[in-house]
Amino acid sequence: MQQNNPNPFGEAIPSGNPTTNISFIISEKGHVKLNIFNLQGKLVSTLVDDVLETGTYNYQWITNDTNKQLASGVYFYSISVNGFTDTKKMILLR
């Protein structure tokens, strides 16, 4: 899994974009879960919870789509597929 882009992101940076992109490559078909967590470990959003074929994927996390007021701060995104898990940090600036 690659680092999200842009990072940091949000309305407080020059682009003012509440969206970030998360890219990853699946080397073999499997059930993929891509979740976003806050600093306390609470699930904020699920971007993927599906069986995906081998390939390259890009998902956008649009913070305005959550119906929740998300605070500025550190968030984590975690992918799990076929027994493999990877977690990375991102920063939202409001």
N, C-alpha and C positions, 0 to 999 in steps of 0.2 A: 504494500500500500504506500502511496506517495503522500508527501505532506500536502495538506489542503492549500488551495491558492484562490484568492490572496489570504495571507495570514500575517498580521491581524486583518480583520475585516469588520465592517459595520459603518454606521452613519458618521462616526467621529473621525474617520480617516478621509483623506482627500477625495477618494472616489465615491465616498458616501454610500457604498453598496452593502445592503444587509444579506448578501449572498456569498457563499464560498463553494468551491468545487472540490470534490473528493474523488480521486481516481485510483483504480486498482486493477490488477490483472488476475484472472482466475486461470490456473494451469490445468485444472480438471473439473469437470462438471460436479456441482455440489450445492448443498443448501447454504446460502449466504445470509448472514445477518450483519447489517451495518447500523449501529446505534450511536446516538449522541448522548453524552452524560454531562451533568454539571459537576462542579468541583466536589460536591458532597456525594457523588456517585449515583444521583437520582437520574433515571431515564428521562430525557427531554424529548427525544424524537427517534423514530425508527425510519431510516431511509430505505432499507432493503430487508425483506424477510421472505426469500423466495429461492427456488432452485434456478441457478444460472448455468449456462453453457460456458465452455472455455472461451476466453476472450478478454478484451480490455473494456472497462466500464468507467463512466464518469457520471457522478450524481451531484446535484446541487442541493445545498442546504439553504433554504430561504427562511431566515429567522422570522420574517413577518407572517409566515403561513401557519404558525403554531398556535394561534389564539391565546398565547400566554405572553406576558411581558417578560422577556428575558433580560437579565441584568448584564452589564459589562462584566467581563471576567474571563477566566480560563474554562474551557470546555474540552472534553475528550471525545474522540470518535474511535470506535472499536469495530473491527471486522472479525468475523469468525466463519471459517469454511473448512469442512473436512478435517476437523480437529486442530486446525491452525488458528491462532488468535493474534492480532496485532492491534496496538492502541497508540494513538498519537494525540498530541496536545494542539489546541488552537485557541486564539484569543479573539473575543468579540468586544468591540469598542462602540459604546452607544453615545 
